[in-house]
């Protein structure tokens, strides 16, 4: 697969496909490389040393070649790579693709069977097809994720949960679209142009709430700060513990679990209370039940509730931070975080969330800038004289 892309949204798709075994060739500019290589600040976190979590997340397992596509020799080399590639993946805007001669017709001229995949902010059609954007704009803000996550009584807007949040979801979506296109090409011989936008991914993520708007004509209004997710079910919501942590309860069949839950947390008498003695009664008096549960759960720290609820069949979870997720044994047991061998030793990375035959993925490290340029030219049938000539012309690093 040939990737001409920067930042995270589209390169993340290449990383997912590399996780799944694809040979992904990442093209970078000989002088600047991917713009994220120099990123050393993520929110309040300053990145020290050689590690770069954004680049590693979106570029592990690839080969890096440094080509200046704007030069005649560089463009010729790019097309040589394209001739033997199954997929061309890019997030360059239409004007840049045309200027650099890397649009669909350019690639199909040298490889009619190539799957051409484009990631964009707002899609290939419509008045805004040529406008760029990031996940904060296309995915989070415009597609209603931000509004749907912001409590209705809160000043301001809730930001994305972390860096490249929408980009990562979108990258997985692109990877799935490419896999489907390759499957169709194998079965029918038809090579498709695949388009995925941050806006489209965001609309899909908020699809149920948007469908409700289509039916009712009314926007989704989130609950106010501190309110339970389901106002008519006390067992769907967030409860603060004595040490300032939170339990997340998601028992959609609230009455089914209410008696056992109350017994476990020490208020078993509520199951016999006539206010909560049937599904209809519990629904009607959910606010009263919620108030009691809040006071009860707020009286003990998180570790107490971990012990009390261990083995309970109802659906609940601790609201974890990212450091806790990194250490979560269930995440690790299912290959969510895996060890990666690098030139300087071993490290760990988050893996894409697909297991094949219940086997954690074998990830390869992020490539050093331009590390594979010469080797790829040799694989294409070139020699060292050509490599020297390409370097002299400025076509490669």
C-alpha positions as CSV (number, residue, x, y, z in Angstrom):
1,X,0.0,0.0,0.0
2,X,1.3,3.5,-0.9
3,X,0.5,6.2,1.6
4,X,0.8,9.9,0.8
5,X,-0.6,11.5,3.9
6,X,0.2,13.4,7.1
7,X,-1.2,13.9,10.6
8,X,-3.3,11.1,12.1
9,X,-6.7,10.6,10.4
10,X,-5.5,8.9,7.2
11,X,-2.1,7.6,8.4
12,X,-4.0,5.8,11.2
13,X,-5.7,3.7,8.5
14,X,-2.3,2.7,7.2
15,X,-1.2,1.8,10.7
16,X,-4.3,-0.4,11.2
17,X,-3.6,-2.2,7.8
18,X,0.1,-2.6,8.8
19,X,-1.2,-4.2,12.1
20,X,-3.1,-6.6,9.9
21,X,0.0,-7.5,7.8
22,X,0.0,-5.0,4.9
23,X,3.3,-3.6,3.5
24,X,2.7,0.1,3.9
25,X,5.1,2.5,2.2
26,X,4.8,6.0,3.7
27,X,5.9,8.8,1.5
28,X,7.4,11.8,3.3
29,X,8.9,15.1,2.0
30,X,12.7,14.9,2.0
31,X,13.1,18.1,4.0
32,X,10.1,18.3,6.3
33,X,8.8,14.7,6.7
34,X,5.4,14.2,8.3
35,X,4.5,17.4,10.2
36,X,3.9,15.4,13.4
37,X,7.5,14.1,13.7
38,X,8.4,17.2,15.6
39,X,5.4,17.2,17.9
40,X,6.5,17.4,21.6
41,X,3.5,18.6,23.4
42,X,0.1,16.9,24.0
43,X,-2.1,19.0,26.2
44,X,-0.4,19.2,29.6
45,X,2.0,16.4,28.7
46,X,5.5,17.2,27.4
47,X,7.1,14.4,25.3
48,X,10.7,13.7,26.3
49,X,13.3,11.6,24.5
50,X,12.8,9.7,21.2
51,X,9.2,8.5,21.8
52,X,6.5,10.3,19.9
53,X,3.0,8.9,20.8
54,X,1.2,10.5,17.9
55,X,3.6,9.3,15.2
56,X,3.9,5.8,16.8
57,X,0.1,5.5,17.0
58,X,-0.5,6.4,13.3
59,X,2.7,5.1,11.7
60,X,3.9,1.9,13.4
61,X,4.7,-1.0,11.0
62,X,5.3,1.1,7.9
63,X,8.3,1.8,5.7
64,X,9.3,5.4,5.3
65,X,10.6,6.8,2.0
66,X,11.5,10.4,1.4
67,X,10.4,11.6,-2.1
68,X,9.8,15.1,-3.4
69,X,6.8,14.4,-5.6
70,X,7.0,17.9,-7.1
71,X,10.2,17.1,-9.0
72,X,10.0,15.1,-12.3
73,X,12.3,12.4,-10.9
74,X,10.4,12.2,-7.7
75,X,7.1,11.9,-9.4
76,X,8.4,9.2,-11.7
77,X,9.6,7.2,-8.7
78,X,6.3,7.6,-6.9
79,X,4.5,6.2,-10.0
80,X,6.9,3.3,-10.1
81,X,5.9,2.4,-6.6
82,X,2.2,2.8,-7.5
83,X,2.5,0.3,-10.4
84,X,3.1,-2.5,-7.9
85,X,0.7,-1.2,-5.1
86,X,-2.8,-2.5,-4.4
87,X,-3.9,0.7,-2.6
88,X,-3.1,4.4,-2.8
89,X,-4.0,6.3,0.4
90,X,-4.0,10.0,0.7
91,X,-5.5,13.0,2.6
92,X,-4.1,15.7,0.3
93,X,-6.8,18.2,-0.7
94,X,-8.1,18.2,-4.3
95,X,-6.0,21.2,-5.4
96,X,-2.8,19.7,-4.1
97,X,-3.6,16.3,-5.6
98,X,-4.1,18.0,-9.0
99,X,-1.0,20.1,-8.7
100,X,1.2,17.1,-7.7
101,X,-0.5,14.8,-10.3
102,X,-1.5,12.2,-7.8
103,X,-5.3,12.2,-8.4
104,X,-7.3,9.2,-9.4
105,X,-6.7,9.5,-13.1
106,X,-2.9,9.9,-12.5
107,X,-2.7,6.7,-10.5
108,X,-5.0,4.8,-12.7
109,X,-2.9,5.7,-15.7
110,X,-0.1,3.6,-14.3
111,X,-2.1,1.0,-12.4
112,X,-5.8,0.6,-13.5
113,X,-6.5,-1.9,-10.7
114,X,-5.3,0.3,-7.8
115,X,-7.8,1.0,-5.0
116,X,-7.7,4.8,-4.5
117,X,-8.6,5.8,-0.9
118,X,-9.2,9.4,0.2
119,X,-9.7,10.7,3.7
120,X,-11.1,14.2,4.0
121,X,-12.8,16.6,6.4
122,X,-16.2,17.0,4.7
123,X,-16.3,14.4,1.9
124,X,-15.7,14.5,-1.9
125,X,-19.1,16.0,-2.9
126,X,-20.9,19.3,-2.2
127,X,-19.8,22.9,-1.8
128,X,-17.2,22.2,0.9
129,X,-15.4,19.3,-0.7
130,X,-12.2,21.3,-1.0
131,X,-12.1,22.6,2.5
132,X,-9.7,21.0,5.0
133,X,-10.2,20.3,8.7
134,X,-9.3,18.3,11.7
135,X,-11.3,15.9,13.9
136,X,-12.1,18.8,16.3
137,X,-14.0,20.5,13.5
138,X,-15.3,17.8,11.2
139,X,-15.9,14.9,13.6
140,X,-16.4,16.4,17.0
141,X,-18.0,19.8,16.5
142,X,-19.9,19.7,13.3
143,X,-21.2,16.1,13.6
144,X,-22.8,16.8,17.1
145,X,-20.4,14.9,19.2
146,X,-19.4,17.9,21.2
147,X,-22.9,19.1,21.7
148,X,-24.1,15.7,22.6
149,X,-21.4,15.3,25.2
150,X,-21.8,18.7,26.9
151,X,-24.3,18.7,29.8
152,X,-27.2,21.0,29.0
153,X,-26.5,23.3,32.0
154,X,-22.7,23.6,31.5
155,X,-21.0,26.7,30.2
156,X,-18.8,26.1,27.3
157,X,-18.3,22.9,25.3
158,X,-16.7,19.5,26.3
159,X,-13.6,18.8,24.2
160,X,-12.7,15.5,22.7
161,X,-11.6,12.9,25.2
162,X,-8.0,13.0,24.0
163,X,-5.7,13.8,21.1
164,X,-6.7,12.4,17.7
165,X,-9.8,10.8,19.1
166,X,-11.9,11.2,16.0
167,X,-8.9,10.6,13.8
168,X,-8.3,7.2,15.3
169,X,-12.0,6.2,14.9
170,X,-11.9,7.5,11.4
171,X,-8.7,5.7,10.6
172,X,-10.2,2.4,11.6
173,X,-13.2,3.2,9.3
174,X,-10.9,3.9,6.3
175,X,-9.1,0.6,6.9
176,X,-12.4,-1.2,6.9
177,X,-13.4,0.5,3.7
178,X,-10.1,-0.4,2.0
179,X,-10.5,-4.0,3.1
180,X,-14.0,-4.2,1.6
181,X,-12.8,-2.6,-1.6
182,X,-9.9,-5.1,-1.9
183,X,-12.3,-8.0,-1.3
184,X,-14.6,-6.7,-4.0
185,X,-11.7,-6.3,-6.4
186,X,-10.6,-9.8,-5.8
187,X,-14.1,-11.2,-6.4
188,X,-15.2,-8.9,-9.3
189,X,-12.1,-7.2,-10.7
190,X,-13.6,-3.8,-10.0
191,X,-11.3,-1.3,-8.3
192,X,-13.1,1.4,-6.4
193,X,-12.4,4.9,-5.2
194,X,-13.0,4.8,-1.4
195,X,-14.0,8.0,0.4
196,X,-14.3,8.5,4.2
197,X,-14.7,11.9,5.8
198,X,-14.4,13.0,9.4
199,X,-17.8,14.5,9.1
200,X,-19.3,11.2,7.9
201,X,-17.6,9.2,10.7
202,X,-18.9,11.7,13.3
203,X,-22.4,11.6,11.9
204,X,-22.3,7.8,12.1
205,X,-21.0,7.9,15.6
206,X,-24.0,10.1,16.6
207,X,-26.3,8.2,14.3
208,X,-29.0,7.1,16.8
209,X,-29.4,10.6,18.2
210,X,-29.5,12.1,14.7
211,X,-32.0,9.5,13.6
212,X,-34.1,10.6,16.5
213,X,-33.9,14.1,15.2
214,X,-34.9,13.0,11.8
215,X,-38.0,11.4,13.3
216,X,-38.9,14.0,15.8
217,X,-37.5,17.2,14.3
218,X,-35.9,17.9,17.7
219,X,-32.3,18.1,18.6
220,X,-30.7,15.8,21.2
221,X,-30.4,17.6,24.6
222,X,-28.0,16.0,27.0
223,X,-28.8,15.7,30.7
224,X,-27.6,18.5,33.0
225,X,-24.4,18.1,35.0
226,X,-24.6,15.3,37.6
227,X,-27.8,13.8,36.3
228,X,-28.1,10.1,35.6
229,X,-27.9,9.1,31.9
230,X,-31.4,7.5,32.1
231,X,-33.7,9.6,34.3
232,X,-36.3,6.8,34.6
233,X,-33.7,4.1,35.6
234,X,-31.5,4.5,38.7
235,X,-29.1,1.8,37.4
236,X,-28.0,3.7,34.4
237,X,-25.7,6.6,35.3
238,X,-22.6,7.7,37.2
239,X,-22.2,7.6,40.9
240,X,-19.4,9.4,42.9
241,X,-17.5,7.4,45.5
242,X,-16.1,8.8,48.8
243,X,-12.6,9.3,47.3
244,X,-13.9,11.3,44.3
245,X,-14.0,8.4,41.8
246,X,-17.0,7.3,39.8
247,X,-18.9,4.0,39.1
248,X,-20.6,3.7,35.8
249,X,-23.9,1.7,35.9
250,X,-25.5,0.5,32.7
251,X,-28.2,-1.9,33.6
252,X,-30.8,-1.3,31.0
253,X,-33.0,-3.9,32.7
254,X,-33.0,-1.9,35.9
255,X,-35.6,-3.8,37.8
256,X,-34.1,-7.1,37.1
257,X,-30.9,-6.2,38.9
258,X,-32.2,-3.7,41.4
259,X,-32.8,-6.0,44.4
260,X,-29.4,-7.7,44.1
261,X,-27.6,-4.4,43.6
262,X,-29.2,-2.9,46.6
263,X,-28.4,-5.9,48.7
264,X,-24.7,-5.8,47.7
265,X,-24.3,-2.1,48.5
266,X,-25.9,-2.5,51.9
267,X,-29.5,-1.2,51.3
268,X,-31.2,-4.5,50.6
269,X,-34.4,-3.2,52.2
270,X,-35.1,-1.0,49.2
271,X,-36.1,-4.1,47.2
272,X,-39.2,-4.5,49.4
273,X,-40.0,-0.8,49.5
274,X,-43.4,-0.4,47.7
275,X,-41.9,2.6,45.8
276,X,-39.5,0.2,44.0
277,X,-41.3,-3.1,44.2
278,X,-42.2,-3.4,40.5
279,X,-40.7,-2.2,37.2
280,X,-43.5,0.4,36.9
281,X,-43.0,1.6,40.4
282,X,-39.2,1.8,40.1
283,X,-39.6,3.8,36.8
284,X,-42.0,6.2,38.4
285,X,-39.9,6.7,41.5
286,X,-36.4,6.5,39.9
287,X,-35.4,10.0,41.2
288,X,-36.0,8.8,44.8
289,X,-34.0,5.6,44.3
290,X,-31.2,7.6,42.6
291,X,-30.9,9.9,45.6
292,X,-30.6,7.0,48.0
293,X,-28.0,5.2,45.8
294,X,-26.0,8.4,45.5
295,X,-25.8,8.9,49.2
296,X,-24.9,5.2,49.8
297,X,-22.2,5.0,47.2
298,X,-20.7,8.4,48.2
299,X,-20.1,7.0,51.7
300,X,-17.4,4.5,50.7
301,X,-14.2,4.7,48.5
302,X,-13.8,3.0,45.1
303,X,-11.9,0.0,46.4
304,X,-14.8,-0.9,48.7
305,X,-17.2,-0.9,45.8
306,X,-14.8,-3.0,43.7
307,X,-14.9,-5.7,46.4
308,X,-18.6,-5.4,47.0
309,X,-19.6,-5.7,43.3
310,X,-17.0,-8.3,42.3
311,X,-18.9,-11.1,40.5
312,X,-22.2,-9.1,40.3
313,X,-24.0,-10.0,37.1
314,X,-25.3,-6.4,36.4
315,X,-23.3,-4.3,34.0
316,X,-21.0,-1.8,35.7
317,X,-17.5,-0.4,35.3
318,X,-15.1,2.0,37.0
319,X,-14.6,5.3,35.2
320,X,-10.9,5.0,34.5
321,X,-8.2,7.4,33.4
322,X,-5.7,6.7,30.6
323,X,-3.0,5.5,33.0
324,X,-5.4,3.0,34.5
325,X,-6.5,1.8,31.0
326,X,-2.8,1.3,30.2
327,X,-2.5,-1.1,33.1
328,X,-5.9,-2.8,32.8
329,X,-5.4,-6.6,32.8
330,X,-8.4,-7.2,30.7
331,X,-7.2,-4.7,28.0
332,X,-3.8,-6.5,28.0
333,X,-5.3,-10.0,28.0
334,X,-7.1,-9.1,24.8
335,X,-4.1,-7.6,23.0
336,X,-5.2,-4.0,23.4
337,X,-1.6,-3.1,24.4
338,X,1.3,-5.1,23.0
339,X,5.0,-5.1,23.2
340,X,7.0,-3.8,20.3
341,X,10.6,-4.4,19.5
342,X,12.6,-1.3,18.5
343,X,16.2,-0.6,17.6
344,X,16.8,0.7,21.2
345,X,14.8,-2.0,23.0
346,X,11.3,-2.9,23.8
347,X,8.3,-0.6,24.2
348,X,4.5,-0.9,24.3
349,X,1.8,0.5,22.0
350,X,-2.0,0.5,21.8
351,X,-3.0,-2.1,19.1
352,X,-5.9,-1.8,16.7
353,X,-8.9,-3.5,18.2
354,X,-9.3,-6.6,16.0
355,X,-8.1,-10.1,17.0
356,X,-7.6,-12.8,14.4
357,X,-7.9,-16.3,15.8
358,X,-7.8,-14.9,19.4
359,X,-4.2,-13.9,18.9
360,X,-2.8,-10.4,19.9
361,X,-1.3,-8.5,16.9
362,X,2.4,-8.5,16.3
363,X,3.2,-4.8,15.9
364,X,6.3,-3.4,14.3
365,X,7.8,0.0,15.3
366,X,7.4,3.3,13.6
367,X,10.0,3.8,10.9
368,X,12.8,6.3,11.2
369,X,12.5,9.2,8.7
370,X,13.4,8.1,5.2
371,X,14.9,4.8,6.5
372,X,13.6,2.7,3.6
373,X,14.1,4.9,0.6
374,X,17.2,3.3,-0.8
375,X,16.1,-0.3,-0.1
376,X,12.8,0.3,-1.9
377,X,14.5,1.7,-5.0
378,X,16.6,-1.4,-5.1
379,X,13.5,-3.6,-4.8
380,X,12.0,-1.7,-7.8
381,X,15.0,-2.8,-9.9
382,X,17.1,0.4,-9.4
383,X,20.8,0.4,-8.5
384,X,23.1,2.7,-6.6
385,X,23.9,4.8,-9.6
386,X,20.2,5.7,-9.8
387,X,20.0,6.3,-6.1
388,X,22.9,8.7,-6.3
389,X,21.3,10.5,-9.3
390,X,18.0,10.8,-7.4
391,X,19.8,12.3,-4.4
392,X,21.7,14.7,-6.6
393,X,18.5,15.9,-8.2
394,X,16.8,16.4,-4.9
395,X,14.1,13.8,-5.6
396,X,14.9,11.8,-2.5
397,X,16.5,12.4,0.8
